[in-house]
């Protein structure tokens, strides 16, 4: 049944066709959720370019046996915000979508199982650069967030893409709580926070991703992109809306949300 769920999830994304609910039984454990994610990724045929990390909802952590989740980033949905123009990002009409302010790691060296187990301290020298950034989270399933973290994991971790902005100079000299962020949607400020809102900051998120990937027989490669988690919350957005993600003293990213098409 997991392969059939994966097929339906991928078909919804491929055809950009919204669904009112999950196409089958929602996974009850992380193993099943990631098995579906792996199959959706395989069906997509897309080239891996990195990973996202996010927090599992607090009420689900004990039942699922974890506090963070991971999902793949693909080469064709990583966008640069350094041109100064609004970044055009498509999401699924009738589905669910959100904008998140995040700090983004670009890896400077490989991380393999031989380097583990991983801690924030042990992965620090693998960071080639840290950037301001954003995640556009999206799914063709209109109820994906209310269905919980396992459903989101299965559907490519509720991801539509990563936006990578300006590099943060001397980021190692800043405490996480000094790296500020805020999000405005259609002219209204909807959230503000800092890198410390993600427990342990960006390095703890990177350590989690390294443990996750190497624990499943893979590795992280120099040049890959890592989204480290929402710093101001998860803010609903949709086609025709505009977002502004600001990082005081570091830069900003404008996002124009469009409608995904079949392909």
C-alpha positions as CSV (number, residue, x, y, z in Angstrom):
1,X,0.0,0.0,0.0
2,X,2.9,2.4,0.6
3,X,3.9,2.2,-3.0
4,X,0.3,3.0,-4.1
5,X,0.2,6.0,-1.7
6,X,3.5,7.2,-3.1
7,X,2.3,6.9,-6.7
8,X,-0.8,8.9,-5.9
9,X,1.2,11.6,-4.1
10,X,3.6,11.9,-7.0
11,X,0.8,12.0,-9.5
12,X,-0.8,14.9,-7.6
13,X,2.4,16.8,-7.7
14,X,3.2,15.9,-11.3
15,X,-0.2,17.0,-12.5
16,X,-0.5,19.9,-10.1
17,X,-3.9,18.6,-9.1
18,X,-5.1,19.4,-5.6
19,X,-6.5,16.7,-3.4
20,X,-8.8,17.2,-0.4
21,X,-7.2,14.5,1.7
22,X,-4.3,12.1,2.0
23,X,-4.4,9.3,-0.6
24,X,-4.6,6.4,1.8
25,X,-4.0,5.7,5.5
26,X,-1.8,8.4,7.1
27,X,1.5,6.8,8.2
28,X,1.6,6.0,11.9
29,X,5.3,5.9,12.3
30,X,8.5,7.5,10.9
31,X,9.7,4.4,9.1
32,X,6.6,4.1,7.0
33,X,6.5,7.9,6.3
34,X,10.1,7.9,5.1
35,X,9.5,4.7,3.0
36,X,6.7,6.6,1.1
37,X,8.9,9.7,0.8
38,X,11.7,7.6,-0.7
39,X,9.3,6.2,-3.3
40,X,7.9,9.6,-4.2
41,X,11.5,10.8,-4.6
42,X,12.3,7.8,-6.8
43,X,9.2,8.3,-9.0
44,X,10.0,12.0,-9.5
45,X,13.4,11.2,-11.1
46,X,14.7,14.6,-9.9
47,X,18.3,15.3,-8.9
48,X,19.0,15.7,-5.2
49,X,20.6,19.0,-4.2
50,X,20.3,19.0,-0.4
51,X,17.9,18.5,2.5
52,X,15.5,20.4,4.7
53,X,15.1,20.0,8.4
54,X,12.0,20.9,10.4
55,X,10.6,20.4,13.8
56,X,7.9,17.7,14.4
57,X,4.8,19.0,16.1
58,X,5.4,18.8,19.9
59,X,2.2,16.8,20.5
60,X,3.4,14.1,18.0
61,X,7.0,13.7,19.1
62,X,6.5,11.0,21.6
63,X,4.3,8.9,19.4
64,X,6.6,9.2,16.4
65,X,9.8,8.9,18.4
66,X,11.6,12.0,17.2
67,X,11.6,15.8,17.3
68,X,12.8,16.7,13.8
69,X,12.0,15.6,10.3
70,X,13.9,15.7,7.0
71,X,13.0,16.0,3.3
72,X,14.8,16.2,0.0
73,X,15.6,19.4,-1.9
74,X,15.9,19.1,-5.7
75,X,18.1,21.0,-8.1
76,X,15.1,22.5,-10.0
77,X,13.6,24.0,-6.9
78,X,16.4,25.9,-5.3
79,X,16.3,29.6,-6.3
80,X,18.8,32.4,-5.7
81,X,17.6,35.7,-4.3
82,X,20.8,37.6,-4.9
83,X,19.6,39.2,-8.1
84,X,17.5,41.8,-6.2
85,X,14.3,40.9,-8.0
86,X,11.3,39.0,-6.4
87,X,11.7,35.3,-6.5
88,X,8.9,33.6,-8.5
89,X,7.8,30.4,-6.7
90,X,4.9,28.2,-7.9
91,X,2.6,26.4,-5.5
92,X,-0.5,24.2,-6.0
93,X,-3.8,25.9,-6.5
94,X,-6.3,24.4,-4.1
95,X,-3.5,22.8,-2.0
96,X,-1.7,24.1,1.0
97,X,1.3,26.4,1.1
98,X,3.4,28.4,3.5
99,X,6.3,30.8,3.7
100,X,9.1,30.4,6.3
101,X,12.1,32.5,7.1
102,X,15.1,30.2,7.4
103,X,18.9,30.2,7.7
104,X,20.5,28.2,4.9
105,X,23.7,26.2,5.0
106,X,25.9,25.6,2.0
107,X,28.2,22.7,2.8
108,X,31.9,23.2,2.3
109,X,32.9,19.6,2.6
110,X,31.4,16.1,2.5
111,X,29.9,14.5,5.6
112,X,30.0,10.7,5.7
113,X,29.2,8.0,8.2
114,X,32.9,8.0,9.2
115,X,32.5,11.5,10.5
116,X,29.7,10.6,12.9
117,X,28.1,10.6,15.3
118,X,27.3,14.3,14.6
119,X,27.0,17.2,17.0
120,X,26.6,20.9,16.4
121,X,30.3,21.3,17.3
122,X,31.5,18.5,15.0
123,X,29.7,19.8,11.9
124,X,30.6,23.5,12.3
125,X,33.7,23.2,10.1
126,X,31.7,21.5,7.3
127,X,29.7,24.8,6.8
128,X,31.1,26.5,3.7
129,X,28.7,29.5,4.2
130,X,25.6,30.5,6.0
131,X,22.9,32.5,4.1
132,X,19.7,34.2,4.8
133,X,16.9,32.3,3.1
134,X,13.4,31.0,3.0
135,X,11.4,27.9,2.4
136,X,8.2,27.8,0.4
137,X,6.4,24.8,1.8
138,X,3.7,23.4,-0.4
139,X,1.6,20.3,-1.1
140,X,-1.3,19.5,-3.4
141,X,-3.1,18.1,-0.3
142,X,-5.3,20.8,1.1
143,X,-5.3,19.4,4.6
144,X,-1.6,18.3,4.8
145,X,-0.7,20.4,7.9
146,X,-3.7,19.3,9.9
147,X,-2.9,15.7,9.1
148,X,0.4,15.9,11.0
149,X,4.1,15.5,10.6
150,X,4.1,11.9,9.3
151,X,1.8,12.9,6.4
152,X,4.1,15.8,5.6
153,X,7.2,13.6,5.7
154,X,5.5,11.2,3.2
155,X,4.7,14.1,0.8
156,X,8.3,15.2,0.3
157,X,8.3,16.9,3.7
158,X,5.8,19.5,2.6
159,X,8.4,21.2,0.4
160,X,8.2,23.2,-2.8
161,X,11.6,24.8,-2.7
162,X,14.4,26.7,-1.0
163,X,15.4,30.3,-1.6
164,X,19.0,31.2,-0.9
165,X,19.8,34.8,-0.2
166,X,22.9,36.7,0.7
167,X,25.8,35.1,2.6
168,X,26.1,36.1,6.2
169,X,29.6,37.5,6.9
170,X,31.3,36.4,10.0
171,X,28.3,34.3,11.0
172,X,30.4,32.3,13.5
173,X,30.8,35.4,15.6
174,X,27.1,35.8,16.1
175,X,24.9,34.0,18.7
176,X,21.8,32.4,17.2
177,X,19.6,34.9,19.0
178,X,21.4,37.7,17.3
179,X,20.4,36.5,13.8
180,X,17.0,38.1,13.5
181,X,14.2,37.4,11.0
182,X,10.7,38.6,10.2
183,X,8.0,37.7,7.6
184,X,5.5,40.1,6.0
185,X,2.8,38.8,3.6
186,X,0.8,41.2,1.5
187,X,2.0,44.1,3.5
188,X,1.2,42.6,7.0
189,X,3.9,41.4,9.3
190,X,2.9,37.9,10.3
191,X,5.9,36.7,12.3
192,X,9.3,37.5,13.8
193,X,12.0,35.5,15.5
194,X,15.6,34.5,15.3
195,X,17.9,31.6,14.6
196,X,17.6,30.4,18.2
197,X,13.9,29.6,17.6
198,X,15.2,26.4,16.0
199,X,16.5,24.4,19.0
200,X,20.3,24.5,18.9
201,X,20.3,26.8,16.0
202,X,21.4,26.0,12.4
203,X,24.3,23.8,13.4
204,X,22.0,21.5,15.4
205,X,19.7,21.2,12.4
206,X,22.7,20.3,10.2
207,X,23.8,17.7,12.7
208,X,20.4,16.1,12.6
209,X,20.4,16.0,8.8
210,X,23.9,14.4,8.8
211,X,22.8,11.8,11.3
212,X,19.6,11.1,9.3
213,X,21.2,10.8,5.9
214,X,24.3,8.8,7.0
215,X,22.1,6.6,9.2
216,X,20.2,5.5,6.1
217,X,23.4,4.7,4.1
218,X,23.9,8.0,2.4
219,X,26.2,11.0,2.8
220,X,26.1,14.8,2.4
221,X,28.2,16.4,-0.3
222,X,30.1,19.6,-0.5
223,X,28.0,22.3,-2.2
224,X,24.6,20.8,-1.0
225,X,22.0,23.1,0.4
226,X,20.5,22.6,3.9
227,X,17.4,24.4,5.1
228,X,17.7,24.5,8.9
229,X,14.1,25.2,10.0
230,X,11.5,27.9,10.5
231,X,12.6,30.9,12.6
232,X,9.3,32.9,12.7
233,X,6.7,30.2,12.3
234,X,4.9,28.7,9.4
235,X,2.8,31.4,7.5
236,X,0.1,30.4,5.0
237,X,0.4,31.8,1.5
238,X,-1.0,31.0,-1.9
239,X,-1.1,31.9,-5.6
240,X,-1.2,35.6,-6.2
241,X,0.2,36.6,-2.9
242,X,3.5,38.3,-2.1
243,X,5.9,37.8,0.8
244,X,8.8,39.7,2.2
245,X,11.4,37.9,4.4
246,X,13.6,40.3,6.2
247,X,16.8,39.7,8.1
248,X,17.7,43.0,9.8
249,X,21.2,44.1,9.0
250,X,21.7,41.2,6.6
251,X,19.3,41.6,3.8
252,X,15.8,40.7,2.6
253,X,14.1,38.4,0.1
254,X,10.9,39.2,-1.9
255,X,8.7,36.3,-2.9
256,X,6.0,36.3,-5.6
257,X,3.8,33.2,-5.4
258,X,2.4,31.8,-8.6
259,X,0.5,28.7,-9.6
260,X,2.2,25.4,-10.3
261,X,1.4,23.7,-13.7
262,X,1.5,20.1,-14.7
263,X,4.9,18.8,-15.8
